[in-house]
Amino acid sequence: MSEKSIESEIAELMYVDPARALALHKEVVKQEIRGEYQQHQGKEKFWHDFYRQYPELKADHDEVFQVLVQHQEELWPMSPADAAVELASRAKHHIKYKEQHRAAERGRSVYVGGPDDPDGSQQFAAPRIGGGAFGAPVQNKSLGDLIKERNAARSQGQGRFNDKRATETRRENPVQYLRPSIPRR
């Protein structure tokens, strides 16, 4: 029976035989739940078997799932075993391509020198403490020197801020520093 005919039969039975209508409705609900459960178990079995066969792809599940979604129309008609082989092949290709793309991006993101400037003659860098404006030549400094400069600038700026705020607070409410703090209600 189709879903429409079952629904219409249940609707008619509600007036004629409510007990039978409820029993029929109960069976329909059971069938739906069993179907969803079997579908869930099938998915779990597929992924379990897939990662047992291709354990190297388990860490990249998001990438594998993305490939599955992109190619589901081609993979759907295949048997689960064939679809797993094809999915693994496409996922490996996708991950390899993405890693190569990331490596190329890392090569282009070097501040000083880089693939377009192998001898380091241009020496352009992003703005930083102690350096010039963006695009201006800067000195080659070690990472440790840059961290020390940043920490020194932070401590000077923070110290000046704290001193200024402390004196302003004392001027605003000098009594607060003379008596112990009393919790307000």
Phi, psi and omega in degrees: 000146178279166182296322179296318182291325178293317179297317180292324178295318178296319179297319179292319181292337179301327180271326185272307184221085184300325180296316179293324178297317179294321178296317178296317178298320179298318179295319179298316180297317178301316180297319179296315180295316178299319179298315179295320179295315179296322177295316178298315180296322178297318178295315179300317180295318179301310182293324178297311179295320181299311183283341173287324180280327182232071184294337180293343181266354185297322180293337182253042184301320181298319179293318179298316180295323177298317178296320178300315181294320181294327186244023185296329180295325179279328184275334186301314183290344183284161173289157182303322180293314179294320179296323179295317179297313180294318179298317179297318179298312181292323180293318178298317178298316180297315181293319178298316179298316182295321178295319177296320179295318178296320179296320178295320178296319178298322179295326180278345185267010178289134183285310184252126183080220178113184185293330179278348182222071187296331181272356176074026184282333183282315177049057173263144181217165175287158179299141178206169181297128179083354181257176180275189178289168181302132179089350180274146179298141178232163178284151174282112180243151178283163179297322178298318178296318179296320179294318179297318178298316180297315180296321179295317179295321179295315183292323177294313181296317181292321180297315179297319179297314182296317180296315181297315181294322181296316180291322178296320181294319180295324179291321183291319186218073184292336182291332182301329183272351182265336183241157178291153183288135180246127181295137180273152180261000000 
